[in-house]
Amino acid sequence: MKRLWESIQRGYLKVIEPVADFMVRRRVNPNTITTVGTVCSVIGGVVYATGHIRTAGWILGLTALFDVLDGTVARRTGRSTVFGAFYDSTLDRVADGAVLGGIAIFYGSSAVYGSPVMLAVTVAGIVGTFLTSYTRARAEALGIDAKVGIMQRPERVTLLSAPQAFFGLAFGGLVLAGIVVLLAVTAWITAIQRIRFVYEATHEAGPGSKATPLTGERAVGTDTASDGDSPGTRSTANAEPHVISR
């Protein structure tokens, strides 16, 4: 699965490279790109809430472009900063909350597709998503890189956009419902995996320890508040060729 995602990421990066080149030439501020992407996510969440699922899927797909561009432009223009990483990660949480919140409103208000069960599942997904992010950030404060888990942000964005963009509410809304259930379950599994990872890292000693100490800029929080998986990582450290992973 990991190799599949990496292949998709490389292909996507090749497609957006001309856009990144244009923004680098125009010296666009990376924080501006981050802000615009978040605004698009909030709009997508509002559209989800109104029941226009297919349109919301396409809008959310657009946000993935900004998620990649902000980090790429930051590095290529020499504007990678600690605040930029913090700002990016913080607005990622706003975007996650807006999109999943919109879906929750849809399930809570739709006359046709309204479902107390799906509303509860969506709320559970929101909590799990934020817990996934918090566990990574808290682990980094302890000097542990807990970048583990089966469902990270690129996968979440893809699952919340691509299937809805093509299927909308087809099959009686089962596609959307299935995606929401999958996201909720995997978000909690990922959070539990990270809790277990940190537990083992803090209770094991010696060469076999799973702890990955953070040093230098990483230790002071260049990726603070991230769930370790957002496409537009904005680290101030020397970066390898950009891929959709944080």
MILUM-230627 format. One line per 5 residues: for each residue y, z, x of N, C-alpha, C. Coordinates in Angstrom, 3 decimals, always signed. Atoms other than C-alpha are relative to their C-alpha. Example, Ala and Ser with C-alpha at 12.3 -4.5 7.8 and 13.67 -1.06 7.14 Angstrom:
BEGIN
-1.190 +0.000 +0.890 -4.500 +7.800 +12.300 +1.200 +0.000 +0.900 ~ -1.190 -0.060 -0.820 -1.060 +7.140 +13.670 +1.090 +0.730 -0.770
// end
This chain:
BEGIN
-1.210 +0.000 +0.829 +0.000 +0.000 +0.000 +1.261 +0.000 +0.863 ~ -1.167 -0.089 -0.875 +2.397 +0.906 +2.810 +0.309 -1.347 +0.635 ~ -0.217 +1.304 -0.626 +1.882 -2.447 +4.535 +0.543 -1.008 -1.000 ~ -0.489 +0.903 +1.041 +2.454 -4.268 +1.244 +1.493 +0.206 -0.208 ~ -1.418 -0.290 +0.196 +5.772 -2.490 +0.736 +0.823 -0.489 +1.186
-0.742 +0.428 -1.178 +6.833 -3.225 +4.314 +0.165 -1.516 +0.020 ~ -0.090 +1.459 +0.064 +6.064 -6.930 +3.825 +1.057 -0.433 -1.007 ~ -1.000 +0.299 +1.026 +8.129 -6.992 +0.638 +1.402 +0.288 +0.530 ~ -1.297 -0.393 -0.537 +10.958 -5.201 +2.426 +0.527 -1.037 +0.985 ~ -0.436 +0.985 -0.992 +11.052 -7.695 +5.292 +0.449 -1.290 -0.680
-0.374 +1.203 +0.728 +11.127 -10.613 +2.873 +1.332 +0.169 -0.700 ~ -1.250 -0.276 +0.709 +13.909 -9.007 +0.871 +1.174 +0.015 +0.964 ~ -1.074 -0.080 -0.979 +15.952 -8.323 +3.986 +0.421 -1.382 +0.481 ~ -0.336 +1.361 -0.407 +15.757 -11.980 +4.998 +0.869 -0.684 -1.047 ~ -0.755 +0.615 +1.087 +17.101 -12.986 +1.596 +1.449 +0.487 -0.008
-1.355 -0.556 +0.093 +20.103 -10.646 +1.741 +0.781 -0.080 +1.309 ~ -0.674 +0.049 -1.299 +20.936 -11.266 +5.393 +1.343 -0.731 -0.058 ~ -1.309 +0.673 +0.087 +23.684 -13.817 +4.544 +1.066 +0.871 -0.661 ~ -0.950 -0.900 +0.661 +25.298 -11.248 +2.233 +0.479 +1.063 +0.982 ~ -0.365 -1.004 -1.001 +25.205 -8.646 +4.993 +0.947 -0.598 +1.037
-0.868 +0.666 -0.974 +26.740 -11.142 +7.435 +1.421 -0.126 -0.541 ~ -1.321 +0.154 +0.623 +29.598 -11.803 +5.002 +0.747 +1.331 -0.022 ~ -0.649 -1.308 +0.087 +30.297 -8.103 +4.514 +0.380 +0.529 +1.374 ~ -0.334 -0.417 -1.366 +30.207 -7.457 +8.248 +1.266 -0.718 +0.459 ~ -1.189 +0.765 -0.391 +32.740 -10.239 +8.816 +1.250 +0.518 -0.701
-1.137 -0.500 +0.779 +34.974 -8.808 +6.086 +0.288 +1.472 +0.271 ~ -0.158 -1.416 -0.353 +34.607 -5.293 +7.539 +0.024 +0.883 -1.245 ~ +0.097 -0.796 +1.219 +33.627 -3.886 +4.161 -0.472 +1.403 +0.356 ~ +0.364 -1.391 -0.266 +33.432 -0.090 +4.215 -1.363 +0.306 -0.617 ~ +1.335 -0.311 +0.538 +29.786 +1.045 +3.845 +0.044 +0.959 -1.183
-0.097 -0.938 +1.117 +30.861 +3.893 +1.562 +0.421 -0.700 -1.288 ~ -0.374 +0.793 +1.176 +32.426 +1.328 -0.758 -1.229 -0.670 -0.594 ~ +1.238 +0.632 +0.464 +29.099 -0.492 -0.939 -0.868 +1.026 -0.719 ~ +0.781 -1.071 +0.624 +27.346 +2.795 -1.703 +0.542 +0.340 -1.381 ~ -0.629 -0.346 +1.274 +29.838 +3.577 -4.465 -0.249 -1.072 -1.053
+0.222 +1.098 +0.947 +29.526 +0.151 -6.079 -1.450 -0.007 -0.479 ~ +1.407 -0.051 +0.384 +25.742 +0.425 -6.027 -0.282 +1.113 -0.991 ~ +0.196 -1.122 +0.918 +25.902 +3.807 -7.724 +0.588 -0.305 -1.371 ~ -0.604 +0.394 +1.279 +28.261 +2.475 -10.392 -0.937 -0.935 -0.760 ~ +0.963 +0.908 +0.638 +25.740 -0.304 -11.078 -1.183 +0.777 -0.570
+1.116 -0.815 +0.487 +22.981 +2.297 -11.405 +0.385 +0.756 -1.265 ~ -0.467 -0.723 +1.183 +25.044 +4.324 -13.869 +0.101 -0.951 -1.190 ~ -0.066 +1.002 +1.069 +25.727 +1.176 -15.881 -1.406 -0.329 -0.493 ~ +1.386 +0.256 +0.378 +22.004 +0.437 -15.802 -0.562 +1.116 -0.859 ~ +0.456 -1.133 +0.794 +21.321 +3.937 -17.117 +0.550 -0.038 -1.412
-0.618 +0.108 +1.329 +23.768 +3.424 -19.989 -0.678 -1.095 -0.811 ~ +0.663 +1.109 +0.693 +22.138 +0.097 -20.835 -1.414 +0.399 -0.414 ~ +1.312 -0.533 +0.379 +18.722 +1.772 -20.780 +0.120 +0.841 -1.264 ~ -0.177 -0.904 +1.136 +20.028 +4.373 -23.223 +0.218 -0.757 -1.308 ~ -0.267 +0.784 +1.207 +21.135 +1.652 -25.646 -1.199 -0.832 -0.439
+1.210 +0.704 +0.386 +17.669 +0.118 -25.675 -0.116 -1.425 +0.500 ~ +0.072 +1.354 -0.564 +18.439 -3.114 -23.806 -0.759 +0.074 +1.330 ~ +0.830 -0.327 -1.164 +15.568 -2.503 -21.432 -0.055 -1.131 +1.016 ~ +0.110 +1.126 -0.936 +15.261 -5.981 -19.952 +1.292 -0.169 +0.800 ~ -1.288 +0.110 -0.697 +18.972 -6.179 -19.136 +0.165 +1.124 +1.016
-0.094 -1.146 -0.910 +18.845 -2.706 -17.611 -0.851 -0.219 +1.242 ~ +0.869 +0.273 -1.134 +15.959 -3.804 -15.410 +0.653 -0.925 +1.011 ~ -0.683 +0.929 -0.903 +17.967 -6.690 -13.990 +1.175 +0.673 +0.701 ~ -1.130 -0.708 -0.615 +21.012 -4.485 -13.407 -0.494 +0.938 +1.093 ~ +0.536 -0.929 -0.994 +18.910 -1.898 -11.607 -0.533 -0.748 +1.215
+0.458 +0.809 -1.126 +17.359 -4.632 -9.504 +1.148 -0.356 +0.931 ~ -1.178 +0.317 -0.809 +20.865 -5.504 -8.356 +0.385 +1.163 +0.900 ~ -0.380 -1.172 -0.800 +21.410 -1.952 -7.137 -0.803 +0.094 +1.294 ~ +0.810 -0.021 -1.223 +18.587 -2.392 -4.629 +0.702 -0.757 +1.120 ~ -0.766 +0.760 -0.982 +20.814 -4.944 -2.903 +0.999 +0.906 +0.719
-0.993 -0.898 -0.597 +23.541 -2.351 -2.355 -0.670 +1.111 +0.799 ~ +0.732 -1.044 -0.717 +20.963 +0.244 -1.301 -0.342 -0.431 +1.420 ~ +0.339 +0.510 -1.327 +19.988 -1.972 +1.597 +1.260 -0.309 +0.803 ~ -1.185 +0.478 -0.704 +23.423 -3.322 +2.421 +0.822 +1.110 +0.639 ~ -0.895 -1.018 -0.554 +25.257 -0.040 +2.944 -0.442 +0.460 +1.388
+0.490 -0.429 -1.302 +23.038 +1.115 +5.787 +0.067 -1.099 +1.039 ~ -0.030 +1.134 -0.924 +22.808 -2.345 +7.329 +1.412 -0.249 +0.511 ~ -1.394 +0.242 -0.380 +26.569 -2.879 +7.299 +0.536 +1.149 +0.849 ~ -0.465 -1.157 -0.771 +27.189 +0.662 +8.588 -0.409 -0.115 +1.461 ~ +0.484 +0.097 -1.377 +25.072 +0.084 +11.672 +0.619 -1.180 +0.736
-0.482 +1.207 -0.670 +26.250 -3.435 +12.378 +1.497 +0.036 +0.278 ~ -1.439 -0.121 -0.239 +29.921 -2.454 +12.165 +0.354 +1.268 +0.765 ~ -0.247 -1.219 -0.746 +29.496 +0.785 +14.097 +0.624 +1.105 -0.827 ~ -0.594 -1.011 +0.885 +30.446 +2.898 +11.080 -1.028 +1.006 -0.510 ~ +0.990 -1.000 +0.402 +27.316 +5.025 +10.834 +0.538 +1.388 +0.313
-0.528 -1.349 -0.178 +28.472 +8.602 +10.321 -0.881 +1.006 -0.721 ~ +0.728 -1.066 +0.678 +26.992 +11.932 +9.305 +0.435 +0.076 -1.460 ~ -0.472 -0.044 +1.382 +29.213 +11.935 +6.223 -0.543 -1.180 -0.803 ~ +0.522 +1.166 +0.702 +28.068 +8.415 +5.350 -1.426 +0.219 -0.470 ~ +1.382 -0.292 +0.379 +24.437 +9.545 +5.363 -0.038 +1.009 -1.146
-0.073 -1.013 +1.054 +25.326 +12.592 +3.260 +0.469 -0.617 -1.317 ~ -0.568 +0.635 +1.194 +27.394 +10.529 +0.817 -1.023 -0.919 -0.656 ~ +1.015 +0.924 +0.495 +24.672 +7.904 +0.480 -1.114 +0.750 -0.717 ~ +1.089 -0.774 +0.584 +21.974 +10.488 -0.195 +0.436 +0.697 -1.287 ~ -0.505 -0.674 +1.195 +24.142 +12.367 -2.690 +0.103 -0.968 -1.172
-0.141 +0.969 +1.085 +24.937 +9.247 -4.701 -1.350 -0.574 -0.433 ~ +1.357 +0.389 +0.408 +21.253 +8.299 -4.648 -0.506 +0.910 -1.106 ~ +0.424 -0.946 +1.039 +20.637 +11.442 -6.677 +0.734 -0.263 -1.309 ~ -0.754 +0.360 +1.204 +23.402 +10.445 -9.099 -0.648 -1.207 -0.671 ~ +0.627 +1.210 +0.532 +21.762 +7.038 -9.487 -1.334 +0.313 -0.663
+1.297 -0.367 +0.579 +18.306 +8.522 -10.070 +0.182 +0.713 -1.335 ~ -0.237 -0.751 +1.225 +19.660 +10.935 -12.659 +0.520 -0.871 -1.122 ~ -0.577 +0.876 +1.017 +21.640 +8.243 -14.463 -1.055 -0.903 -0.621 ~ +1.017 +0.929 +0.505 +18.726 +5.824 -14.758 -1.046 +0.727 -0.837 ~ +1.020 -0.737 +0.747 +16.089 +8.339 -15.786 +0.607 +0.719 -1.199
-0.678 -0.612 +1.135 +18.628 +10.105 -17.989 +0.195 -0.996 -1.124 ~ -0.140 +1.043 +1.009 +19.293 +6.826 -19.765 -1.296 -0.262 -0.736 ~ +1.309 +0.198 +0.632 +15.587 +6.361 -20.392 -0.326 +1.175 -0.915 ~ +0.236 -1.182 +0.835 +15.376 +9.930 -21.709 +0.781 -0.091 -1.307 ~ -0.809 +0.167 +1.212 +18.221 +9.232 -24.145 -0.623 -1.047 -0.915
+0.651 +1.051 +0.786 +16.438 +6.064 -25.253 -1.171 +0.563 -0.788 ~ +1.165 -0.565 +0.687 +13.251 +7.955 -26.062 +0.394 +1.101 -0.987 ~ -0.423 -1.056 +0.902 +15.212 +10.713 -27.735 +0.773 -0.483 -1.204 ~ -0.869 +0.486 +1.074 +17.323 +8.484 -29.973 -0.473 -1.272 -0.693 ~ +0.430 +1.267 +0.592 +15.511 +5.197 -30.646 -0.755 +0.214 -1.308
+0.656 -0.116 +1.305 +14.497 +4.766 -34.278 -1.403 -0.584 +0.032 ~ +1.296 +0.687 -0.063 +11.578 +2.538 -33.293 -0.886 +0.575 +1.098 ~ +0.793 -0.417 -1.156 +10.467 +3.752 -29.871 +0.179 +1.474 +0.354 ~ -0.213 -1.415 -0.278 +11.630 +7.360 -30.034 -1.304 +0.777 +0.019 ~ +1.236 -0.760 -0.145 +8.955 +9.775 -28.881 +0.287 +1.316 +0.709
-0.193 -1.297 -0.661 +9.195 +13.517 -28.180 -0.864 +0.144 +1.251 ~ +0.897 -0.087 -1.156 +6.245 +13.168 -25.829 +0.586 -0.754 +1.186 ~ -0.562 +0.789 -1.092 +7.849 +10.386 -23.795 +1.324 +0.584 +0.483 ~ -1.227 -0.683 -0.414 +11.142 +12.272 -23.795 -0.342 +1.121 +0.977 ~ +0.426 -1.099 -0.875 +9.352 +15.266 -22.275 -0.511 -0.528 +1.336
+0.520 +0.594 -1.237 +7.573 +13.042 -19.738 +1.150 -0.477 +0.885 ~ -1.148 +0.488 -0.770 +10.876 +11.459 -18.705 +0.765 +1.147 +0.643 ~ -0.675 -1.176 -0.559 +12.513 +14.863 -18.262 -0.813 +0.564 +1.166 ~ +0.865 -0.457 -1.093 +9.520 +15.912 -16.163 +0.159 -0.905 +1.215 ~ -0.219 +0.940 -1.088 +10.067 +12.766 -14.112 +1.313 +0.251 +0.721
-1.298 -0.318 -0.613 +13.709 +13.681 -13.547 -0.125 +1.215 +0.915 ~ +0.178 -1.219 -0.792 +12.770 +17.160 -12.350 -0.831 -0.294 +1.250 ~ +0.856 +0.329 -1.130 +9.990 +15.785 -10.139 +0.716 -0.822 +1.051 ~ -0.748 +0.840 -0.928 +12.287 +13.175 -8.609 +0.980 +0.819 +0.829 ~ -0.947 -0.838 -0.729 +14.938 +15.732 -7.712 -0.724 +0.995 +0.902
+0.773 -0.922 -0.829 +12.297 +18.134 -6.418 -0.523 -0.706 +1.243 ~ +0.440 +0.793 -1.144 +10.950 +15.378 -4.189 +1.097 -0.073 +1.057 ~ -1.130 +0.081 -0.923 +14.399 +14.982 -2.669 +0.295 +1.352 +0.640 ~ -0.354 -1.331 -0.499 +15.024 +18.704 -2.336 -1.000 +0.489 +1.044 ~ +1.003 -0.483 -0.950 +11.741 +19.448 -0.580 +0.180 -0.644 +1.371
-0.239 +0.664 -1.288 +12.503 +16.858 +2.110 +1.223 +0.587 +0.697 ~ -1.226 -0.527 -0.596 +16.037 +18.144 +2.630 -0.196 +1.427 +0.506 ~ +0.221 -1.396 -0.401 +14.929 +21.782 +2.750 -0.905 +0.065 +1.224 ~ +0.878 +0.040 -1.168 +12.165 +20.911 +5.206 +0.786 -0.351 +1.250 ~ -0.810 +0.376 -1.154 +14.693 +19.231 +7.495 +0.840 +1.171 +0.487
-0.762 -1.186 -0.398 +16.744 +22.436 +7.445 -0.862 +0.950 +0.828 ~ +0.936 -0.821 -0.769 +13.626 +24.112 +8.862 -0.451 -0.698 +1.277 ~ +0.376 +0.751 -1.187 +13.300 +21.446 +11.542 -1.281 -0.787 -0.149 ~ +1.247 +0.715 +0.271 +10.389 +19.630 +9.876 +0.310 -1.300 -0.734 ~ -0.193 +1.288 +0.657 +10.342 +15.952 +8.974 -1.127 -0.219 -0.999
+1.038 +0.088 +1.040 +8.414 +16.007 +5.686 +0.061 -1.336 -0.724 ~ -0.052 +1.330 +0.605 +8.544 +12.267 +5.122 -1.417 -0.435 -0.360 ~ +1.342 +0.311 +0.466 +5.253 +12.147 +3.262 +0.060 -0.172 -1.510 ~ +0.049 +0.130 +1.453 +4.194 +11.311 -0.268 -0.319 -1.413 -0.436 ~ +0.459 +1.298 +0.481 +2.812 +8.489 -2.364 +1.081 -0.794 -0.713
-1.041 +0.707 +0.740 +5.989 +7.651 -4.299 +1.367 +0.336 +0.571 ~ -1.305 -0.207 -0.583 +9.251 +7.227 -2.444 +1.019 -0.902 -0.693 ~ -1.055 +0.614 +0.800 +12.569 +5.792 -3.530 -0.106 -1.519 -0.155 ~ +0.121 +1.446 +0.207 +12.010 +2.061 -2.879 -1.001 -0.352 -1.095 ~ +0.998 +0.234 +1.040 +8.877 +2.193 -5.028 +0.548 +0.364 -1.377
-0.572 -0.411 +1.283 +10.739 +4.075 -7.760 +0.964 -1.049 -0.530 ~ -0.984 +0.994 +0.425 +13.580 +1.571 -7.847 -0.695 -1.274 -0.461 ~ +0.727 +1.216 +0.361 +11.144 -1.330 -7.919 -0.697 +0.142 -1.344 ~ +0.730 -0.209 +1.249 +9.047 +0.149 -10.718 +0.929 +0.160 -1.197 ~ -0.947 -0.171 +1.100 +12.119 +0.983 -12.789 +0.797 -1.264 -0.291
-0.778 +1.224 +0.196 +13.549 -2.507 -12.420 -0.859 -1.225 -0.290 ~ +0.741 +1.258 +0.127 +11.055 -5.344 -11.922 -0.821 -0.125 -1.285 ~ +0.794 +0.151 +1.229 +8.571 -4.657 -14.768 +0.868 -0.091 -1.249 ~ -0.869 +0.024 +1.172 +11.384 -3.967 -17.235 +0.782 -1.306 -0.086 ~ -0.748 +1.255 -0.013 +13.324 -7.060 -16.150 -0.825 -1.136 -0.585
+0.851 +1.091 +0.473 +10.353 -9.260 -16.988 -0.652 +0.273 -1.349 ~ +0.736 -0.311 +1.233 +8.664 -7.413 -19.855 +0.843 +0.698 -1.063 ~ -0.810 -0.709 +0.979 +11.381 -5.311 -21.497 -0.841 +0.967 -0.815 ~ +0.779 -0.849 +0.907 +9.825 -3.657 -24.537 -1.212 -0.741 -0.553 ~ +1.184 +0.750 +0.433 +6.929 -6.106 -24.747 -1.197 +0.932 -0.138
+1.227 -0.774 +0.240 +3.531 -4.855 -25.905 +0.313 +1.359 -0.631 ~ -0.336 -1.227 +0.704 +5.149 -2.280 -28.131 +0.604 +1.079 +0.879 ~ -0.625 -0.962 -0.906 +6.992 -0.653 -25.244 -0.972 +0.697 +0.927 ~ +1.017 -0.663 -0.816 +3.759 +0.231 -23.470 +0.256 -0.155 +1.500 ~ -0.277 +0.204 -1.425 +4.900 -1.260 -20.158 +0.983 +1.059 +0.494
-0.989 -1.002 -0.389 +7.966 +0.978 -20.007 -0.605 +1.398 -0.016 ~ +0.611 -1.328 +0.105 +6.009 +4.018 -21.177 -0.952 +0.255 +1.167 ~ +0.938 -0.151 -1.106 +3.321 +3.416 -18.558 +0.705 +0.235 +1.320 ~ -0.767 -0.168 -1.234 +5.905 +3.103 -15.790 +0.586 +1.405 +0.084 ~ -0.608 -1.335 +0.007 +7.639 +6.326 -16.832 -1.050 +1.073 +0.278
+1.083 -0.961 -0.244 +4.349 +8.225 -16.925 -0.416 -0.040 +1.468 ~ +0.385 +0.157 -1.403 +3.392 +6.820 -13.521 +1.024 +0.648 +0.930 ~ -1.047 -0.568 -0.843 +6.738 +7.802 -12.020 +0.023 +1.523 -0.069 ~ -0.014 -1.457 +0.153 +6.607 +11.315 -13.445 -1.155 +0.642 +0.759 ~ +1.189 -0.561 -0.648 +3.085 +11.961 -12.207 +0.109 -0.099 +1.522
-0.061 +0.194 -1.453 +3.622 +10.490 -8.741 +1.153 +0.778 +0.635 ~ -1.105 -0.805 -0.537 +6.965 +12.286 -8.314 -0.461 +1.427 +0.254 ~ +0.503 -1.365 -0.177 +5.263 +15.635 -8.831 -1.067 +0.073 +1.084 ~ +1.007 +0.024 -1.065 +2.349 +14.659 -6.613 +0.683 -0.041 +1.365 ~ -0.728 +0.105 -1.261 +4.802 +13.681 -3.870 +0.651 +1.325 +0.376
-0.624 -1.302 -0.267 +6.683 +16.971 -4.209 -1.038 +1.012 +0.482 ~ +1.072 -0.928 -0.394 +3.425 +18.913 -3.983 -0.518 -0.340 +1.397 ~ +0.434 +0.407 -1.337 +2.349 +16.858 -0.956 +0.971 +0.510 +1.064 ~ -0.989 -0.453 -0.973 +5.585 +17.757 +0.792 -0.006 +1.517 +0.150 ~ +0.107 -1.461 -0.079 +5.283 +21.435 -0.087 -1.209 +0.389 +0.847
+1.208 -0.290 -0.775 +1.757 +21.432 +1.301 +0.206 -0.334 +1.475 ~ -0.256 +0.411 -1.378 +2.882 +19.561 +4.415 +0.821 +1.058 +0.735 ~ -0.851 -1.015 -0.620 +5.600 +22.126 +5.120 -0.767 +1.307 +0.182 ~ +0.815 -1.217 -0.123 +3.196 +24.994 +4.446 -0.899 -0.081 +1.226 ~ +0.897 +0.162 -1.140 +0.717 +23.609 +6.954 +0.778 -0.024 +1.314
-0.794 +0.099 -1.217 +3.457 +22.834 +9.463 +0.530 +1.352 +0.448 ~ -0.548 -1.316 -0.348 +4.810 +26.375 +9.308 -1.077 +1.042 +0.252 ~ +1.087 -0.961 -0.219 +1.393 +28.024 +9.490 -0.941 -0.414 +1.129 ~ +0.827 +0.453 -1.103 -0.185 +25.955 +12.238 +0.800 +0.068 +1.284 ~ -0.660 -0.065 -1.303 +0.597 +26.324 +15.921 -0.813 -0.788 +1.003
+0.715 +0.705 -1.051 -0.291 +24.450 +19.045 +0.056 -1.498 -0.195 ~ -0.034 +1.458 +0.004 -0.980 +20.746 +19.681 -0.350 -0.614 -1.342 ~ +0.433 +0.586 +1.261 -2.558 +20.244 +16.267 +0.985 +0.166 -1.128 ~ -0.970 -0.232 +1.064 +0.523 +21.273 +14.323 +0.556 -1.300 -0.525 ~ -0.546 +1.199 +0.621 +1.830 +18.714 +11.848 +1.520 -0.005 +0.001
-1.456 -0.067 +0.010 +5.402 +19.811 +12.329 +0.576 -1.054 +0.923 ~ -0.709 +0.962 -0.812 +7.747 +17.136 +13.615 +1.414 +0.514 +0.183 ~ -1.319 -0.600 -0.175 +10.747 +18.995 +15.048 +1.089 -1.059 -0.009 ~ -1.142 +0.887 +0.028 +14.114 +17.385 +14.409 +0.957 +0.429 +1.095 ~ -0.899 -0.325 -1.090 +16.465 +17.186 +17.345 +1.249 -0.845 -0.100
-1.226 +0.787 -0.067 +19.942 +15.931 +18.086 +0.671 -0.115 -1.350 ~ -0.735 +0.227 +1.228 +21.884 +14.378 +15.229 -0.881 +0.182 -1.213 ~ +0.907 -0.120 +1.137 +18.825 +14.322 +13.001 -0.078 +1.443 -0.462 ~ +0.150 -1.404 +0.342 +18.607 +18.092 +13.147 +1.199 +0.545 -0.753 ~ -1.171 -0.520 +0.689 +22.163 +18.575 +11.898 +0.211 -0.686 -1.329
-0.027 +0.474 +1.368 +21.464 +16.533 +8.835 +0.497 -1.404 -0.220 ~ -0.412 +1.363 +0.269 +22.080 +12.812 +9.215 -0.677 -0.549 -1.226 ~ +0.715 +0.472 +1.184 +19.592 +12.399 +6.407 -0.083 +1.108 -1.041 ~ +0.031 -1.146 +0.881 +20.356 +15.630 +4.569 +0.086 -0.422 -1.445 ~ +0.037 +0.208 +1.447 +19.645 +15.697 +0.835 -0.728 -1.269 -0.386
+0.766 +1.196 +0.331 +17.558 +12.553 +1.075 -1.429 +0.370 -0.324 ~ +1.411 -0.227 +0.248 +14.071 +12.306 -0.288 -0.827 -0.719 +1.041 ~ +0.719 +0.631 -1.091 +13.207 +10.465 +2.893 -0.435 -1.401 -0.323 ~ +0.557 +1.260 +0.421 +12.868 +7.180 +1.143 +1.002 -0.970 -0.577 ~ -0.956 +0.905 +0.606 +16.080 +5.564 +0.099 +0.201 -1.235 +0.847
-0.104 +1.225 -0.758 +16.542 +1.917 +1.080 +1.140 -0.042 +1.000 ~ -1.168 +0.203 -0.842 +19.975 +2.315 +2.647 +0.280 +1.101 +0.972 ~ -0.204 -1.127 -0.907 +19.486 +4.986 +5.250 +1.193 -0.220 +0.911 ~ -1.253 +0.111 -0.727 +22.727 +5.709 +7.076 +0.021 +0.944 +1.178 ~ +0.081 -0.915 -1.138 +21.624 +7.588 +10.186 +0.994 -0.384 +1.075
-0.872 +0.256 -1.136 +23.991 +7.946 +13.112 -0.793 -0.194 +1.278 ~ +0.835 +0.190 -1.181 +21.071 +7.781 +15.492 -0.212 -1.479 +0.244 ~ +0.329 +1.387 -0.289 +20.088 +4.572 +17.249 -1.147 -0.429 -0.874 ~ +0.982 +0.396 +1.003 +18.168 +2.683 +14.623 -0.780 -1.211 +0.448 ~ +0.800 +1.190 -0.178 +15.348 +0.212 +14.799 +0.428 -0.998 -1.063
-0.340 +0.965 +1.035 +15.610 -3.021 +12.737 -0.182 +0.611 -1.374 ~ -0.072 -0.702 +1.284 +16.484 -1.917 +9.230 -1.133 -0.382 -0.936 ~ +0.986 +0.217 +1.050 +13.731 -1.516 +6.695 +0.324 +0.941 -1.133 ~ -0.317 -0.807 +1.165 +13.785 -0.036 +3.213 -0.819 +1.272 +0.036 ~ +0.719 -1.266 -0.058 +12.705 +3.460 +4.066 +0.922 +1.088 +0.482
-0.756 -1.141 -0.487 +14.337 +6.794 +4.337 -0.690 +1.262 -0.426
// end
